[in-house]
């Protein structure tokens, strides 16, 4: 591992490339606002360093527009919404079908040696669903195995509330974001440019 003159470490020497880099697993969890935002900060750094990045969102729906997705598209990175939204107007069967499809896409991405950084946004939320069964469409054992067996150089970011203990045990970094104060408490809803 080399350190530059400022003491910064990139977990690889310049001559080693991907093959010599150890991919890190970062988890952003907690009840506070900013988990996806933290993953976007990591994404911007990776894009700035010329890394190949892919972002998959497990809950958000492609039927809505999100400012971060619009910005990333301008940078040549697609943020893929694979869910059907945080909604109670959909049936458990619809949610299960979306989760199953999202997991198949994520599993392929976790095995993709071309990726330098993979963000699985809201995976924690998806794994924590208890209102209907999900283990047959999003099996925790498969998720853990795919994370363990991802290409050695791949950095992985997982976000969402209620992070699973098995994922936390595998991770290299856990940041728990907790609310101290939020304008929602004053009756202010989601704000364009701040939440979406």
C-alpha positions, 0 to 999 in steps of 0.5 A: 500500500502506497501513501503519497506526499500528503499521506493519502492512500489509494490501497494500490500502487500506480503500477498495480491497477485494479488487480492490486486494489482491495475493494472496500465495503461501505455501509450508510445506515440510520434513520437520518437524512443523508444516506443516499447523499453520502453514497453520491459523494463517494460516486462523484469522487470515483467518477472524478478518478475515472472509475467505472461506476454503477448505481442501483436503487432497490426501492425508488421507482423509474416513474419519478424523476430525481435530481441526482439521477439527472445530474449523474446522467450528465456525467455519463452515469446512469442511476437505475431505479428498480423498485416501485416506490415507497408506496402502499398502493402497490400489492405485496406481489408487485413489490416482490416481483420488483425486488426479485428483478432488482436482485437479479440485476444487482447479482450480475453487477456484483460479479462484473469485473469492469465495475470499480464502484457499485452502489446498492442504494436502499438495499438495507431497506429492502432486506428489512421488509417484514410486511410480506415474505422476501427471502425467496426473492431477495435471499439474505444468504445469496446477498452475503455470498455475492458481496463476499465473492465480488471482484476483489478490486470492487468498492461497494456502497450499501445504503438504507435504514435498518442495516442487516447485522450480517452485512454490517459484519462484512463491511469495512466502514459503517456510518450511522446517520441519525436525525437531530432535527428535521423540517418534516417535523414542522410539516414541510414535505419533500423539497425539490432539490433537497430530497429529489 
